[in-house]
Amino acid sequence: MKTTYPFDTNYFFCPSEITIPAGQQSTTIDIVYKPLTMTKEDEVRGEETIRDVHKGSLFIATPDGNAYMYQLEGKSLQPTIDQRIEVEVSCKTNHTQ
């Protein structure tokens, strides 16, 4: 697992070794995307769309000699605010929000 853009970061994670139980032909691999920075919204310039994404790659080698390479992309935009909370609290009183 390697993050290719931005450089010198690690945004994508997965187990370093996977064991497939006997008799089972396939399994799933959980890949975690943990961005440390936000990406920009897609920008349209004429007919071209500029996409800002975090990029990574995943290489999987299997015991039968096969190998698979996957290209990963992640997008981390600003969080959306569902609601704004406003509360007036008296001084020197306990309050739990």
C-alpha positions in Angstrom: 0.0 0.0 0.0 1.5 3.3 -1.0 0.1 6.9 -1.3 1.4 8.4 -4.5 -0.1 11.9 -4.2 0.5 13.9 -2.2 4.0 12.7 -1.7 5.6 11.7 1.6 2.2 10.9 3.2 0.2 7.8 4.1 -3.5 8.2 3.5 -4.4 4.6 2.6 -4.1 1.6 4.9 -4.8 -2.2 4.8 -3.5 -5.3 6.5 0.0 -6.3 5.3 -1.0 -10.0 5.1 -4.3 -11.7 4.4 -5.1 -15.3 5.1 -7.8 -17.1 3.1 -9.3 -20.0 4.9 -9.0 -23.5 3.4 -11.7 -24.2 0.9 -12.5 -20.6 0.3 -11.5 -19.1 -3.1 -11.7 -15.4 -2.3 -11.9 -12.9 0.4 -12.4 -9.2 0.9 -9.7 -6.7 1.9 -10.7 -3.7 4.0 -8.9 -0.5 2.8 -9.0 2.5 5.0 -8.7 6.0 3.7 -7.5 8.5 6.4 -6.8 11.9 4.8 -4.7 14.4 6.6 -5.7 17.3 4.3 -8.8 18.3 2.3 -9.0 18.2 -1.4 -10.5 20.9 -3.5 -13.9 20.8 -5.3 -13.8 19.7 -9.0 -13.2 22.7 -11.2 -14.4 23.0 -14.8 -12.2 24.9 -17.2 -13.8 25.1 -20.6 -14.4 21.4 -21.6 -11.8 20.1 -19.1 -12.6 19.1 -15.5 -9.7 19.5 -13.0 -10.0 16.9 -10.2 -8.0 17.2 -7.0 -7.8 13.7 -5.4 -5.5 11.8 -3.2 -3.9 8.9 -5.1 -2.5 5.6 -3.9 -1.8 2.1 -5.2 -2.2 -1.4 -3.8 -0.1 -4.3 -4.9 -1.3 -7.8 -4.1 0.8 -10.9 -4.7 -0.8 -14.3 -4.4 0.8 -17.7 -3.5 0.0 -19.1 -7.0 2.3 -16.5 -8.6 -0.4 -14.0 -9.8 -0.1 -10.3 -8.9 -2.7 -7.5 -8.9 -2.2 -3.8 -8.9 -5.1 -1.4 -7.9 -5.1 2.4 -8.3 -6.8 4.1 -5.4 -8.4 7.6 -5.3 -9.8 9.4 -2.3 -11.6 12.8 -2.0 -11.8 14.7 1.3 -14.0 17.7 1.2 -15.1 20.1 3.9 -17.6 18.6 6.4 -21.2 19.6 6.0 -23.0 21.2 8.9 -26.3 19.5 9.6 -27.4 22.0 12.1 -26.0 24.9 14.1 -26.3 24.7 17.9 -26.6 27.8 19.9 -27.0 27.6 23.7 -26.9 30.2 26.4 -25.4 28.9 29.6 -25.2 30.7 33.0 -21.7 31.3 34.4 -20.4 28.9 37.0 -22.9 26.2 36.3 -22.4 22.6 35.0 -23.7 22.1 31.6 -23.6 19.1 29.2 -24.3 19.5 25.6 
